[in-house]
Each structure stands twice: as structure tokens, then as C-alpha cells.
Amino acid sequence: MMRKLTEENERDFFDQYSGMVHGTLKRLGVWHSHADYDDFVQQGLLKLVEAYENYPKDFEQMECAKQFGGYAYQKVYWHMIDLLRKQKHKWEREMAWPEDLEANQPDIQMSIEQSYQEMDLLKNMLPLLTKKEQAYLVDAVVNRLSVTEIAQKQGVSRKTVYEWKKKVAEKLVDFLEILKS
């Protein structure tokens, strides 16, 4: 039986049954201080309305209305357990943020002038290379792709990418002195 919670019944319904959501959260150990407490309450209220709309018995009979409390509580309780399980699973999959992350990071902030110099250098290098070698250099230096990623992107073997790398290094040996200074 599908029924809708009308605006006239809404206030009475939530006054009577919304405490059930808070009780369920309390039973599961989710307190007001929990970061997602308000989200859990909203989810519980939505599940409560869904339970009302899908309750299989006639709600107008007094006996069935009393049974609704247990039915709705179970629906809300199972839903909260599912949400908590999903949240726990998500936390387990996520890696903790290392405390010393910033200390281990290289200084990637480069000046605009340095960036322009590098782009100028790259423009001077590219005409000396074949199309495939140019693609390798751009992927390796600008896009910072690994040999495997470049091979997949270009549709060639890793051995071929290593050959491009060797040829690029041979052709651009003169630029090595510029890069060292």
C-alpha cells in the first residue's frame, strides 16, 4: 500500500516519530558531537517517511498504527547501520594524510621567469626531434608520464619508448650543459 505524507499530517507525524531517529543514533553510538550527526538525522527522517509510505497495513486502524512504530524503528535502524558500514568502509580505503607531507614535498613553486625559460628551451629542442621523439619529450617532461604510461598512450612497447628516450638524449646532449647551469 503506497501512501503519501501530506502537509497537514507532517507536523504531527514528525512530532510523534522523529525521536525514533535520535534514539536509533544513540543506540548505535552516534552522538551530537559526531561530525555527520545532522546528516544521519536527515537520512533517518527520510527513511522514516519512506517507511510510512511503504507500510503494508492500513494506518487508520489503531492496532496497525501501534505496530508501525516497531516497523519504522527497524527500517531506520537498518538504514543507519548501512550508512555507518559504508562510512567505515570508505575510511578504511582512504589513506591517512601524512603529518610530514609538506616537509617531504619538493618546492614546486617556480617563478614565472623560470617557467618561461623552460618553455623557451623546450621550443628550441623540439625542432631537432622526430614527431615521435617530440611526443615522448612532451609526455615525459611536460605531462610527467612514466615510460609505461607513454607506451600505452602512444600504442607502442616500453622498449620503443626507451629507444626514443635514448635518441632524445643523444640529440639533446648540447642542451645538457644549459640545463646544468
KOLVO-206939 format. One record per residue: z, x, y of N, C-alpha, C, O in turn; chain. Coordinates in pm, 1 decimal, always signed. Example, Ala and Ser with C-alpha at 12.3 -4.5 7.8 and 13.67 -1.06 7.14 Angstrom:
BEGIN
R       n_pz       n_px       n_py      ca_pz      ca_px      ca_py       c_pz       c_px       c_py       o_pz       o_px       o_py   chain
R     +780.0    +1319.0     -569.0     +780.0    +1230.0     -450.0     +780.0    +1320.0     -330.0     +846.5    +1423.6     -331.9       A
R     +708.0    +1285.0     -225.0     +714.0    +1367.0     -106.0     +787.0    +1290.0       +3.0     +803.9    +1340.9     +113.8       A
% end
This chain:
BEGIN
R       n_pz       n_px       n_py      ca_pz      ca_px      ca_py       c_pz       c_px       c_py       o_pz       o_px       o_py   chain
R       +0.0      +85.6     -117.6       +0.0       +0.0       +0.0       +0.0      +90.3     +124.0      +87.6     +175.3     +139.7       A
R      -96.3      +71.4     +209.3     -107.4     +151.1     +331.3      -60.3      +68.2     +449.3     -112.8      -40.0     +475.8       A
R      +38.2     +119.3     +519.1      +87.3      +50.6     +638.9      +87.5     +150.6     +754.1      +87.4     +271.6     +731.7       A
R      +87.8     +101.6     +873.2      +89.7     +186.5     +992.7     +220.2     +165.5    +1066.6     +273.7      +54.7    +1071.7       A
R     +270.7     +274.4    +1123.9     +391.8     +267.4    +1204.9     +349.0     +226.9    +1345.7     +285.0     +304.7    +1416.4       A
R     +384.3     +105.2    +1385.9     +343.2      +54.2    +1516.9     +435.9     +106.5    +1625.4     +546.6     +152.3    +1597.0       A
R     +391.0      +99.4    +1747.7     +471.1     +147.6    +1860.1     +600.5      +68.5    +1875.9     +701.6     +123.5    +1919.8       A
R     +598.5      -59.5    +1840.7     +718.9     -141.7    +1851.9     +825.5      -95.1    +1751.8     +944.4      -94.5    +1783.7       A
R     +783.8      -56.8    +1633.2     +877.1      -14.9    +1528.2     +912.7     +133.9    +1535.3    +1007.8     +179.0    +1471.5       A
R     +837.3     +207.5    +1611.9     +851.2     +352.1    +1614.3     +990.6     +399.3    +1653.9    +1049.8     +482.0    +1584.6       A
R    +1043.4     +348.0    +1764.0    +1174.2     +392.4    +1813.2    +1283.2     +363.7    +1709.3    +1364.2     +451.2    +1678.6       A
R    +1285.5     +240.8    +1655.0    +1386.8     +206.1    +1553.9    +1371.4     +292.4    +1429.2    +1470.2     +337.4    +1371.3       A
R    +1248.4     +314.7    +1388.8    +1223.0     +394.3    +1268.8    +1278.7     +535.6    +1285.4    +1350.7     +584.9    +1198.5       A
R    +1245.4     +600.5    +1396.8    +1291.7     +738.0    +1417.7    +1442.7     +744.1    +1441.6    +1508.0     +839.9    +1400.3       A
R    +1498.3     +643.0    +1507.8    +1644.2     +640.1    +1524.2    +1714.3     +634.2    +1388.9    +1818.0     +697.3    +1368.1       A
R    +1656.4     +558.0    +1298.5    +1718.8     +539.6    +1167.6    +1695.3     +657.7    +1073.7    +1786.0     +695.2     +999.5       A
R    +1576.4     +716.9    +1075.0    +1540.6     +813.5     +971.7    +1523.1     +958.5    +1017.6    +1512.3    +1047.0     +932.7       A
R    +1519.7     +986.4    +1147.8    +1493.1    +1124.7    +1190.2    +1607.3    +1219.6    +1151.7    +1584.1    +1339.2    +1134.1       A
R    +1726.8    +1169.4    +1138.9    +1838.1    +1253.4    +1094.3    +1814.4    +1310.7     +955.9    +1869.0    +1415.1     +920.3       A
R    +1731.9    +1241.0     +878.1    +1697.9    +1286.1     +743.7    +1627.4    +1422.2     +748.4    +1650.4    +1507.7     +662.9       A
R    +1542.4    +1441.0     +847.9    +1468.6    +1566.9     +861.4    +1566.0    +1680.6     +892.2    +1557.7    +1788.3     +833.0       A
R    +1658.3    +1655.6     +985.5    +1756.9    +1757.7    +1020.1    +1847.7    +1788.5     +900.7    +1883.7    +1904.0     +877.9       A
R    +1884.0    +1686.1     +825.4    +1966.0    +1706.0     +706.6    +1894.0    +1787.2     +600.4    +1955.0    +1870.8     +533.7       A
R    +1766.4    +1763.3     +584.7    +1687.2    +1839.2     +488.6    +1681.4    +1986.5     +528.0    +1697.6    +2075.1     +444.1       A
R    +1658.3    +2011.3     +656.1    +1653.7    +2150.1     +703.0    +1789.4    +2218.4     +685.8    +1796.0    +2336.1     +650.4       A
R    +1896.7    +2144.9     +710.6    +2030.1    +2200.1     +692.9    +2053.9    +2235.2     +546.0    +2109.3    +2340.6     +514.6       A
R    +2012.2    +2147.3     +458.1    +2028.9    +2170.7     +313.5    +1952.4    +2295.9     +269.3    +1996.5    +2367.7     +179.6       A
R    +1838.8    +2321.1     +332.3    +1756.9    +2436.6     +297.3    +1797.2    +2563.6     +372.6    +1737.0    +2669.2     +352.9       A
R    +1897.6    +2553.7     +457.5    +1946.5    +2672.0     +529.0    +1864.0    +2710.1     +650.0    +1866.1    +2825.9     +691.8       A
R    +1791.9    +2616.1     +706.6    +1714.8    +2641.5     +828.0    +1795.9    +2584.2     +943.9    +1806.6    +2462.4     +958.4       A
R    +1852.6    +2671.6    +1025.7    +1941.5    +2630.0    +1133.9    +1867.0    +2621.2    +1265.9    +1751.3    +2661.9    +1276.3       A
R    +1935.4    +2566.8    +1367.5    +1875.8    +2551.5    +1501.3    +1832.2    +2686.1    +1558.5    +1739.7    +2691.3    +1639.5       A
R    +1896.7    +2793.7    +1518.1    +1864.9    +2926.2    +1571.3    +1739.8    +2986.0    +1507.5    +1690.4    +3088.2    +1555.0       A
R    +1687.8    +2925.3    +1402.0    +1566.5    +2973.9    +1335.9    +1450.3    +2966.4    +1433.9    +1436.4    +2868.6    +1507.4       A
R    +1367.5    +3069.3    +1434.7    +1256.3    +3076.8    +1530.3    +1159.2    +2958.9    +1518.3    +1101.5    +2915.9    +1618.2       A
R    +1141.3    +2907.6    +1399.3    +1045.1    +2799.3    +1377.0    +1111.5    +2664.1    +1354.6    +1049.2    +2573.7    +1299.0       A
R    +1236.1    +2648.4    +1396.7    +1309.5    +2525.6    +1369.5    +1237.7    +2401.8    +1424.3    +1222.1    +2302.0    +1354.0       A
R    +1194.6    +2409.3    +1549.7    +1127.3    +2294.0    +1611.2     +996.8    +2259.5    +1539.1     +961.7    +2142.3    +1525.3       A
R     +926.0    +2361.8    +1493.8     +802.8    +2337.0    +1418.3     +833.5    +2266.8    +1286.2     +761.4    +2175.8    +1245.2       A
R     +940.7    +2309.8    +1219.9     +979.5    +2245.7    +1094.4    +1020.7    +2100.0    +1118.0     +989.7    +2012.6    +1037.0       A
R    +1090.1    +2074.5    +1228.3    +1129.5    +1936.7    +1259.1    +1005.0    +1850.0    +1277.7     +997.1    +1739.6    +1223.9       A
R     +908.2    +1900.4    +1354.0     +785.2    +1823.6    +1376.2     +711.1    +1797.4    +1244.9     +663.0    +1686.8    +1220.4       A
R     +702.9    +1900.3    +1161.4     +638.2    +1883.3    +1031.3     +712.1    +1779.6     +947.3     +650.4    +1697.8     +879.1       A
R     +846.1    +1784.2     +953.3     +925.9    +1687.2     +878.8     +905.7    +1545.4     +928.2     +896.8    +1452.4     +848.0       A
R     +898.1    +1527.7    +1059.4     +875.2    +1394.1    +1115.0     +737.5    +1340.7    +1076.7     +721.9    +1222.1    +1047.8       A
R     +638.7    +1428.7    +1076.8     +505.2    +1386.9    +1034.2     +505.6    +1344.6     +887.3     +441.8    +1245.9     +850.6       A
R     +576.8    +1418.6     +804.3     +585.3    +1384.5     +661.9     +663.2    +1254.7     +642.7     +634.1    +1177.5     +551.2       A
R     +760.8    +1230.8     +727.6     +838.5    +1107.4     +722.4     +749.0     +986.5     +752.5     +756.6     +884.7     +683.7       A
R     +665.6     +997.8     +854.0     +571.9     +890.0     +887.8     +471.8     +870.2     +774.0     +438.1     +757.3     +738.3       A
R     +425.0     +981.5     +717.8     +331.7     +971.9     +604.7     +398.1     +900.8     +486.3     +335.0     +819.4     +419.0       A
R     +524.8     +931.7     +461.6     +597.2     +864.6     +352.5     +607.7     +715.3     +379.8     +592.9     +634.2     +288.4       A
R     +633.2     +678.4     +505.1     +640.9     +536.7     +542.5     +508.1     +466.9     +516.8     +503.2     +357.3     +460.9       A
R     +400.7     +532.7     +558.9     +269.4     +470.9     +546.2     +223.9     +459.4     +400.8     +147.1     +369.5     +366.8       A
R     +270.7     +549.5     +315.6     +226.5     +550.5     +176.1     +330.6     +493.8      +79.5     +310.9     +498.5      -42.0       A
R     +440.1     +440.8     +131.6     +545.1     +387.8      +44.2     +487.9     +273.7      -39.1     +434.3     +177.7      +16.4       A
R     +498.6     +283.1     -172.6     +426.5     +188.7     -258.0     +483.8      +46.8     -262.4     +414.3      -45.6     -304.8       A
R     +607.2      +27.7     -220.2     +668.8     -105.3     -231.7     +665.8     -178.3      -98.1     +637.9     -119.5       +6.4       A
R     +695.0     -307.3     -104.0     +697.6     -390.9      +15.6     +820.1     -355.9      +98.7     +933.3     -374.4      +54.0       A
R     +798.4     -306.5     +217.1     +907.4     -258.0     +302.0     +991.4     -372.0     +359.2    +1103.8     -348.8     +403.7       A
R     +939.4     -493.5     +358.8    +1009.8     -607.9     +417.1    +1128.9     -651.6     +331.5    +1224.2     -709.4     +383.7       A
R    +1124.7     -625.1     +202.9    +1237.7     -662.5     +117.3    +1350.7     -563.3     +138.5    +1328.4     -442.4     +145.1       A
R    +1472.9     -615.8     +149.1    +1588.6     -533.0     +181.2    +1612.1     -425.9      +75.2    +1643.0     -311.7     +109.2       A
R    +1598.2     -460.3      -51.0    +1623.1     -364.8     -159.4    +1522.7     -248.8     -154.6    +1559.6     -133.3     -175.5       A
R    +1397.4     -280.4     -127.4    +1293.3     -176.9     -119.7    +1312.6      -88.6       +3.3    +1285.4      +31.4       -1.5       A
R    +1359.0     -146.8     +112.5    +1384.7      -69.6     +233.0    +1495.1      +31.9     +208.3    +1489.4     +142.8     +261.6       A
R    +1595.8       -3.6     +128.6    +1704.2      +90.2      +95.8    +1652.2     +203.8       +7.5    +1694.0     +318.6      +22.7       A
R    +1562.7     +172.2      -82.9    +1505.7     +274.1     -171.1    +1415.1     +371.4      -95.3    +1393.1     +484.8     -137.8       A
R    +1363.8     +324.0      +16.9    +1275.8     +409.4      +96.0    +1345.9     +537.2     +139.1    +1283.1     +643.0     +143.6       A
R    +1474.1     +529.7     +170.7    +1547.6     +648.1     +215.7    +1538.7     +761.8     +115.6    +1509.2     +875.1     +153.7       A
R    +1563.3     +734.0      -10.6    +1554.4     +837.3     -113.9    +1412.4     +888.5     -132.0    +1389.5    +1008.2     -149.2       A
R    +1317.4     +795.7     -127.9    +1176.1     +831.7     -142.1    +1134.1     +924.9      -27.9    +1072.7    +1028.9      -51.6       A
R    +1167.1     +887.2      +94.3    +1127.0     +965.5     +211.2    +1196.7    +1101.0     +212.1    +1134.9    +1202.8     +243.3       A
R    +1325.9    +1102.3     +177.7    +1400.7    +1228.6     +176.2    +1334.3    +1326.2      +79.6    +1317.6    +1443.6     +112.5       A
R    +1296.5    +1279.4      -38.4    +1233.7    +1366.3     -137.6    +1100.4    +1419.7      -87.4    +1069.1    +1537.2     -106.5       A
R    +1021.6    +1333.4      -23.1     +892.4    +1376.6      +31.5     +911.8    +1485.6     +138.0     +842.7    +1587.5     +137.5       A
R    +1006.9    +1462.1     +228.9    +1033.3    +1559.0     +335.6    +1086.4    +1689.1     +275.5    +1044.6    +1797.7     +315.4       A
R    +1177.3    +1678.2     +180.9    +1238.5    +1795.2     +117.5    +1131.9    +1880.3      +48.1    +1129.6    +2002.0      +66.7       A
R    +1044.7    +1819.8      -30.3     +939.7    +1894.8      -99.1     +843.4    +1959.8       +0.4     +797.9    +2072.3      -19.9       A
R     +813.8    +1887.8     +106.6     +723.9    +1942.6     +207.9     +786.4    +2065.5     +274.8     +718.5    +2166.0     +295.9       A
R     +914.3    +2057.6     +307.8     +982.7    +2170.9     +370.4     +987.6    +2291.3     +275.5     +969.3    +2405.4     +317.9       A
R    +1012.0    +2264.9     +148.6    +1012.3    +2375.1      +51.1     +874.9    +2441.6      +47.1     +865.8    +2564.3      +42.6       A
R     +769.2    +2362.6      +48.5     +633.4    +2418.2      +50.1     +610.0    +2503.3     +174.7     +554.2    +2612.7     +166.1       A
R     +652.9    +2452.6     +290.5     +634.7    +2527.8     +414.7     +711.9    +2659.3     +412.1     +659.8    +2763.2     +452.8       A
R     +835.3    +2654.9     +364.7     +917.0    +2776.5     +357.5     +858.0    +2876.0     +257.6     +860.4    +2996.7     +281.4       A
R     +806.1    +2826.6     +147.8     +743.6    +2913.8      +48.0     +619.6    +2980.3     +106.7     +598.0    +3099.8      +86.2       A
R     +538.5    +2904.8     +179.2     +418.6    +2961.4     +241.8     +456.8    +3066.0     +346.2     +393.3    +3170.9     +356.3       A
R     +560.9    +3036.5     +423.4     +605.0    +3131.1     +524.8     +656.3    +3259.9     +460.6     +625.8    +3369.3     +508.1       A
R     +733.1    +3247.5     +354.0     +785.3    +3364.9     +284.1     +670.9    +3446.4     +226.0     +670.9    +3569.2     +235.1       A
R     +573.4    +3378.7     +166.5     +458.0    +3447.2     +108.7     +380.5    +3522.1     +218.0     +334.3    +3634.1     +196.2       A
R     +367.0    +3460.7     +333.1     +296.4    +3524.3     +444.1     +371.5    +3648.5     +490.4     +309.6    +3751.8     +516.0       A
R     +503.2    +3640.3     +501.4     +583.3    +3754.9     +543.9     +576.2    +3868.2     +442.5     +576.3    +3985.2     +480.7       A
R     +570.2    +3835.4     +314.8     +563.2    +3938.2     +212.0     +429.5    +4011.5     +215.1     +423.2    +4130.7     +185.3       A
R     +323.6    +3940.9     +250.8     +191.6    +4002.7     +256.6     +173.0    +4087.6     +380.5      +96.4    +4184.0     +378.5       A
R     +241.5    +4053.7     +487.8     +225.0    +4128.1     +611.5     +308.4    +4254.0     +607.4     +422.6    +4253.6     +561.3       A
R     +250.3    +4360.3     +655.7     +322.3    +4486.5     +658.7     +409.1    +4489.7     +784.1     +368.6    +4442.7     +890.4       A
R     +527.3    +4545.0     +770.3     +616.9    +4557.0     +885.1     +558.1    +4654.9     +986.0     +493.4    +4752.6     +948.2       A
R     +580.5    +4628.8    +1112.3     +531.2    +4714.3    +1219.2     +617.8    +4839.7    +1223.9     +738.3    +4829.3    +1246.9       A
R     +560.2    +4957.2    +1202.9     +641.2    +5079.1    +1203.0     +705.2    +5102.8    +1338.6     +643.1    +5081.9    +1442.8       A
R     +829.5    +5146.3    +1335.8     +902.1    +5168.1    +1461.3     +845.8    +5285.6    +1539.8     +846.4    +5284.6    +1662.9       A
R     +797.6    +5386.0    +1469.2     +747.2    +5505.6    +1536.4     +594.8    +5504.6    +1551.4     +531.9    +5610.3    +1557.7       A
R     +536.6    +5386.0    +1556.9     +391.3    +5373.6    +1561.9     +332.8    +5441.8    +1685.6     +235.0    +5515.7    +1675.4       A
R     +391.6    +5417.5    +1800.5     +336.1    +5473.6    +1923.7     +345.4    +5625.0    +1926.0     +258.2    +5691.5    +1982.0       A
R     +450.1    +5680.6    +1865.7     +466.0    +5825.9    +1862.3     +357.9    +5890.2    +1775.7     +317.0    +6003.4    +1801.6       A
R     +311.3    +5818.8    +1673.3     +211.6    +5873.8    +1581.6      +68.3    +5852.3    +1627.9      -23.3    +5913.0    +1572.5       A
R      +46.6    +5768.3    +1727.0      -88.3    +5738.7    +1772.6     -140.1    +5848.5    +1864.4      -67.0    +5896.7    +1950.9       A
R     -264.2    +5887.9    +1846.4     -321.9    +5984.0    +1941.0     -344.0    +5916.1    +2075.1     -353.0    +5793.6    +2083.2       A
R     -352.5    +5994.9    +2177.9     -376.5    +5940.7    +2310.9     -524.1    +5901.6    +2320.0     -610.8    +5987.5    +2336.3       A
R     -551.7    +5772.5    +2309.4     -690.4    +5726.9    +2308.4     -738.5    +5685.6    +2447.1     -853.6    +5645.6    +2464.5       A
R     -650.6    +5695.5    +2544.2     -691.3    +5663.0    +2680.2     -767.0    +5782.0    +2737.9     -708.8    +5887.9    +2761.7       A
R     -894.7    +5764.5    +2759.8     -971.2    +5872.8    +2818.4    -1017.9    +5829.1    +2956.3    -1035.0    +5710.7    +2985.0       A
R    -1037.2    +5927.2    +3037.9    -1079.4    +5896.0    +3173.3    -1222.7    +5843.0    +3171.4    -1298.8    +5865.8    +3077.5       A
R    -1255.2    +5773.8    +3275.2    -1390.7    +5719.6    +3287.4    -1490.1    +5834.6    +3294.3    -1599.7    +5826.8    +3238.6       A
R    -1450.8    +5941.3    +3363.0    -1539.0    +6057.4    +3375.9    -1567.7    +6119.8    +3238.5    -1681.8    +6155.8    +3209.5       A
R    -1465.2    +6132.4    +3154.9    -1482.1    +6189.0    +3022.0    -1572.2    +6099.6    +2936.9    -1655.8    +6148.0    +2860.6       A
R    -1553.8    +5970.0    +2951.0    -1635.8    +5875.2    +2876.4    -1782.9    +5887.5    +2915.4    -1870.5    +5885.5    +2828.8       A
R    -1810.3    +5900.3    +3044.4    -1948.6    +5917.3    +3091.1    -2007.1    +6048.7    +3041.0    -2124.2    +6054.5    +3003.5       A
R    -1926.2    +6153.8    +3040.2    -1973.8    +6282.3    +2991.4    -2013.2    +6273.5    +2844.0    -2116.0    +6327.7    +2803.4       A
R    -1932.8    +6206.6    +2766.2    -1963.0    +6192.7    +2624.0    -2089.9    +6110.5    +2603.0    -2171.2    +6143.7    +2516.7       A
R    -2107.8    +6004.6    +2680.0    -2228.3    +5923.1    +2667.2    -2352.6    +6003.3    +2710.2    -2459.3    +5990.4    +2650.2       A
R    -2337.4    +6085.5    +2814.1    -2447.5    +6172.1    +2857.6    -2485.8    +6270.2    +2747.2    -2603.6    +6292.2    +2719.2       A
R    -2384.6    +6327.6    +2686.3    -2406.1    +6422.2    +2577.5    -2477.5    +6355.0    +2460.7    -2569.5    +6411.9    +2402.1       A
R    -2434.7    +6235.1    +2428.0    -2496.2    +6160.0    +2319.0    -2643.1    +6129.8    +2350.2    -2728.3    +6137.4    +2261.7       A
R    -2672.4    +6095.8    +2475.8    -2811.2    +6068.4    +2516.3    -2899.1    +6192.6    +2501.1    -3017.4    +6182.3    +2468.7       A
R    -2840.2    +6309.6    +2524.6    -2916.0    +6433.8    +2509.4    -2935.2    +6470.3    +2362.4    -3032.4    +6537.6    +2327.9       A
R    -2845.1    +6427.5    +2276.8    -2853.0    +6460.0    +2134.1    -2954.5    +6372.9    +2061.1    -3028.6    +6422.3    +1976.1       A
R    -2958.4    +6246.8    +2092.5    -3038.4    +6151.1    +2016.1    -3188.2    +6185.0    +2008.1    -3247.0    +6168.1    +1901.2       A
R    -3252.3    +6232.0    +2115.8    -3396.4    +6262.5    +2105.0    -3428.9    +6374.8    +2005.3    -3543.0    +6385.9    +1960.5       A
R    -3330.9    +6456.9    +1970.6    -3354.1    +6567.3    +1877.7    -3351.0    +6523.3    +1730.9    -3381.3    +6601.8    +1641.0       A
R    -3314.3    +6397.7    +1708.0    -3292.3    +6349.7    +1572.4    -3395.0    +6244.4    +1532.0    -3457.0    +6180.3    +1616.8       A
R    -3411.8    +6227.8    +1401.0    -3496.2    +6120.0    +1349.2    -3422.6    +5987.2    +1368.4    -3304.5    +5985.5    +1403.1       A
R    -3491.6    +5878.3    +1346.1    -3430.6    +5744.7    +1362.7    -3309.5    +5727.8    +1271.0    -3205.8    +5677.0    +1313.5       A
R    -3322.8    +5770.0    +1146.5    -3212.3    +5756.1    +1051.0    -3094.1    +5844.0    +1091.7    -2978.8    +5802.6    +1079.6       A
R    -3121.9    +5963.3    +1139.1    -3014.6    +6053.3    +1182.6    -2947.1    +5998.1    +1308.4    -2825.8    +6010.2    +1325.4       A
R    -3027.5    +5937.2    +1396.1    -2970.3    +5874.4    +1515.3    -2876.6    +5761.2    +1475.6    -2767.0    +5748.1    +1530.2       A
R    -2920.3    +5679.8    +1380.3    -2836.2    +5569.2    +1332.8    -2706.5    +5623.3    +1273.9    -2598.9    +5568.2    +1297.0       A
R    -2718.0    +5731.9    +1197.5    -2597.0    +5793.3    +1140.4    -2502.6    +5838.1    +1251.8    -2383.3    +5808.0    +1248.3       A
R    -2556.2    +5910.1    +1350.7    -2471.7    +5964.3    +1457.6    -2401.7    +5853.3    +1535.6    -2282.9    +5863.9    +1565.8       A
R    -2473.9    +5748.5    +1567.6    -2413.8    +5636.7    +1640.9    -2305.6    +5569.4    +1556.7    -2197.4    +5538.7    +1606.5       A
R    -2335.7    +5546.6    +1428.4    -2236.0    +5482.9    +1341.0    -2113.4    +5570.8    +1321.2    -2000.8    +5521.0    +1318.7       A
R    -2134.6    +5701.1    +1307.2    -2022.8    +5791.4    +1280.5    -1938.9    +5817.3    +1405.5    -1815.9    +5818.6    +1398.7       A
R    -2005.0    +5838.0    +1519.4    -1931.8    +5877.9    +1640.2    -1889.1    +5757.6    +1724.1    -1772.3    +5746.1    +1761.2       A
R    -1981.5    +5669.7    +1753.5    -1950.9    +5557.6    +1842.1    -1875.8    +5447.1    +1767.8    -1771.7    +5399.9    +1813.6       A
R    -1930.0    +5406.1    +1651.8    -1868.6    +5296.6    +1576.7    -1756.7    +5341.7    +1484.9    -1682.1    +5259.2    +1432.1       A
R    -1744.6    +5472.5    +1465.5    -1638.5    +5532.6    +1383.5    -1634.1    +5474.2    +1241.3    -1528.0    +5438.1    +1190.5       A
R    -1750.4    +5466.2    +1180.1    -1759.5    +5416.3    +1043.5    -1745.7    +5532.3     +945.1    -1781.7    +5645.9     +976.0       A
R    -1693.7    +5502.5     +827.6    -1683.0    +5603.7     +722.6    -1819.4    +5622.5     +656.7    -1912.1    +5544.7     +679.4       A
R    -1829.9    +5726.8     +575.1    -1954.8    +5753.4     +504.7    -1992.5    +5634.1     +416.7    -2108.5    +5593.4     +412.0       A
R    -1893.7    +5579.2     +347.6    -1918.4    +5463.4     +260.8    -1968.0    +5343.4     +342.1    -2062.3    +5275.4     +301.7       A
R    -1904.7    +5318.0     +455.6    -1945.3    +5205.0     +539.9    -2086.5    +5224.7     +595.4    -2164.8    +5130.0     +603.5       A
R    -2118.2    +5349.0     +633.7    -2252.7    +5376.8     +685.0    -2355.5    +5356.0     +574.1    -2461.2    +5297.3     +597.2       A
R    -2324.3    +5404.5     +453.2    -2415.9    +5387.2     +340.0    -2440.5    +5239.4     +311.6    -2554.2    +5199.0     +287.1       A
R    -2336.2    +5159.7     +314.9    -2351.4    +5016.1     +291.5    -2433.3    +4951.1     +402.8    -2520.2    +4867.8     +376.9       A
R    -2404.5    +4989.9     +526.2    -2475.3    +4931.6     +639.9    -2624.1    +4966.4     +637.4    -2708.7    +4881.8     +666.5       A
R    -2655.4    +5091.1     +602.4    -2794.8    +5137.1     +603.0    -2867.1    +5107.4     +472.4    -2989.2    +5120.9     +464.5       A
R    -2792.6    +5066.9     +369.8    -2854.7    +5034.1     +241.4    -2900.8    +5157.0     +164.4    -3002.2    +5153.0      +94.8       A
R    -2825.2    +5267.4     +177.3    -2859.6    +5391.8     +107.5    -2736.9    +5441.2      +31.3    -2629.0    +5382.6      +40.0       A
R    -2755.3    +5549.5      -43.2    -2642.8    +5606.5     -117.5    -2556.7    +5692.3      -25.0    -2599.3    +5731.6      +83.6       A
R    -2436.9    +5719.9      -69.8    -2347.8    +5807.5       +7.9    -2406.6    +5947.9      +15.6    -2390.1    +6016.6     +116.4       A
R    -2474.8    +5991.0      -89.9    -2536.9    +6123.3      -92.7    -2638.6    +6136.6      +20.8    -2647.3    +6240.8      +85.8       A
R    -2714.6    +6030.4      +43.6    -2812.8    +6031.3     +152.5    -2743.7    +6044.3     +287.0    -2790.8    +6116.5     +374.9       A
R    -2631.9    +5974.6     +303.3    -2557.2    +5983.4     +429.5    -2505.2    +6124.8     +449.1    -2507.8    +6176.2     +560.9       A
R    -2457.7    +6189.4     +341.8    -2412.2    +6327.9     +353.2    -2528.3    +6421.6     +390.3    -2508.4    +6518.8     +463.1       A
R    -2648.2    +6392.8     +340.7    -2765.5    +6472.7     +378.3    -2796.1    +6455.5     +526.7    -2825.5    +6553.4     +595.3       A
R    -2789.4    +6330.7     +577.7    -2809.8    +6306.9     +721.1    -2706.6    +6384.0     +801.6    -2738.7    +6445.8     +903.2       A
R    -2583.0    +6379.7     +755.4    -2473.9    +6448.3     +825.4    -2503.8    +6598.1     +834.5    -2485.1    +6659.2     +939.7       A
R    -2550.4    +6656.8     +723.8    -2581.1    +6799.9     +719.9    -2695.4    +6832.8     +815.6    -2689.2    +6931.3     +889.1       A
R    -2799.8    +6749.5     +814.3    -2915.0    +6773.3     +901.6    -2877.5    +6757.9    +1048.7    -2922.5    +6835.2    +1133.3       A
R    -2794.8    +6657.9    +1078.7    -2749.5    +6637.6    +1216.6    -2670.2    +6758.6    +1263.3    -2688.1    +6805.4    +1375.7       A
R    -2582.2    +6809.3    +1177.1    -2501.2    +6925.8    +1212.0    -2589.6    +7047.6    +1237.4    -2562.7    +7124.9    +1329.4       A
R    -2695.4    +7065.8    +1156.6    -2786.9    +7179.1    +1175.2    -2864.0    +7166.5    +1306.9    -2879.7    +7264.5    +1379.7       A
R    -2911.6    +7046.6    +1336.7    -2992.5    +7026.5    +1456.8    -2909.5    +7031.9    +1584.8    -2960.8    +7067.5    +1690.9       A
R    -2782.8    +6997.0    +1575.0    -2699.4    +6989.1    +1695.7    -2600.5    +7104.1    +1705.9    -2498.4    +7092.7    +1773.7       A
R    -2630.0    +7214.3    +1639.2    -2538.9    +7328.7    +1641.3    -2520.2    +7382.3    +1784.0    -2412.7    +7431.7    +1817.9       A
R    -2624.0    +7372.6    +1866.8    -2613.6    +7420.3    +2005.2    -2514.0    +7337.8    +2086.3    -2450.4    +7389.5    +2178.2       A
R    -2500.4    +7209.7    +2052.3    -2407.5    +7123.9    +2124.7    -2262.0    +7151.6    +2085.7    -2169.3    +7109.9    +2155.1       A
R    -2243.4    +7222.2    +1974.1    -2108.3    +7252.6    +1928.5    -2033.9    +7338.3    +2030.5    -1913.8    +7320.6    +2050.7       A
R    -2104.1    +7430.1    +2094.3    -2043.2    +7515.5    +2196.4    -1997.9    +7431.5    +2317.0    -1893.1    +7457.6    +2376.1       A
R    -2078.2    +7331.0    +2352.1    -2044.2    +7244.9    +2465.0    -1920.3    +7162.9    +2431.3    -1832.3    +7144.4    +2515.4       A
R    -1914.0    +7113.8    +2307.4    -1800.8    +7031.3    +2267.3    -1672.5    +7112.2    +2257.3    -1564.4    +7059.2    +2282.8       A
R    -1682.0    +7237.8    +2221.1    -1562.2    +7321.6    +2208.3    -1501.1    +7352.2    +2343.9    -1379.8    +7370.6    +2353.9       A
R    -1582.5    +7357.9    +2448.3    -1529.5    +7393.2    +2580.8    -1468.6    +7276.1    +2653.5    -1420.3    +7291.4    +2765.7       A
% end
